[in-house]
Structure formats: structure tokens, C-alpha cells
Amino acid sequence: MGDKKTVLEVLGEPAWTREGRFSDVLKRWKNQGDLDRLIEGWTRNLEKRQFTPKAAPISGQDNEYILTNLLGLSQEDVSALEKESIIYATSCRK
């Protein structure tokens, strides 16, 4: 059941996954054509949602936020750290 459970979790457990014809390995094997078509349909629907990958993070992109908002440093402190090359300004800063 381990592999089946993982697949069901990935699929979001659609109603057809609980049908008796897919309840064990032998039944899934006997009905593999139907199972393949259902999984293909699920895949097409997933592709239609047009997932867009997130941009890769830029090293240091959150430095200013973390240093000022979370750690309480002033903007002058952050600028001084940048001047000393302790931290680096990111290309995101205007």
C-alpha cells in the first residue's frame, strides 16, 4: 500500500482511485488500460493549469528585510555592512 498511497497523495485522491477495480495490485493490473487513461487525463488537467515555476532566489535578496525588519538594524547600518563587503546589495534594490 505504500507506493499506492504515495501515488494517491500526489494525484489528490480523485474519486476514481477509490473504485473497486483499482483496490489491489491484481485489479489495477487487470484494469491498467483504464488506469493509464485516467492518469493521462489527470496529467493533461495538471498541464492546463499552467504552473509557472518560481524564479530562482537571488543570493542576499532578503538581506535588507531580515536585517532591518527582523533584526532591527537601521538603513545606515545595512549600508555600512554593504560598504565593508560584509553583505552585498542585490540587483533588486532600486
N, C-alpha and C positions, 0 to 999 in steps of 0.2 A: 504494500500500500504506500510505501514511502515515495517512490517515483510518481505514482498516480497522484498522490496528494500534492506533490510539488507542481505537477502539470496543472492540476485543478486550481491551485492558488494563482498560478501565472495567468490562466485563462479567465479568472474572475468567477469561477464556478457557475457557468451558464447552465440553464435548466437541463439541456440535453446530456450533461455529464452525469446526471443522476438517473438516467434511464437504465432499465434493467439490462439492455443489450450491451452496456459498457461496464457492468458491475464487477467483472473479474477479467483476468488476463485472457482466458479462453474465449469469453464472449467478445471482448474487444478485438481479438484476433479474427474471430469469425465475422465480425462486422467492421473490419478495418477499412473497407471502401467507404462506408458511411462516415466512419470516424475521421478519415482523411478529408472528406468533403467538408465536414463540419469545422475541422481545424483550419482548412484553407479559407473558408468563409470568415472565420474569426480573424484570421490574419489579414484578409482584404479589408475588413472593417477597421482594423487597427491602423492599417496604412492610410485609410481615408481620413483618419483624424488628424493627419498631417502634423505629427510630432516634430517640433523643431528642437534640435539639440541646443543646450545652453552653451554660450560662449565659454571657452576655457578661461579659468581665472587668471588674472594678471598678478604676478608676484607683487605683493605690497599694496594691492588695490584697496584694501580696507584699513591700511595703516592709520590714516588720518581719523577715521571714525573711531577706531579702537583707542587710539591714543588720546583723543580729545573727549569723546563721549563716555567711554568706559573707564579710562584711566585718569581722566581729569586734567590732562596736560593742556596748556594754553596753545594757541596757534603759534605764538612766538617760540615756545619750547619745541614744537614739531619742526618749525623752520630751522631752529638751531641744530636739531638732530640731523636734518637733511644736509645742512651746510657741512657738518662734521662727517658726512657719509656714514652715519650710524644707521639711518634708514634712507630709503630712496623715494623720491616723489614718483608718482605714477603718471602715465600718459593721460589718465582720466581727469586729472586736475586741470581746472580752467585758469 
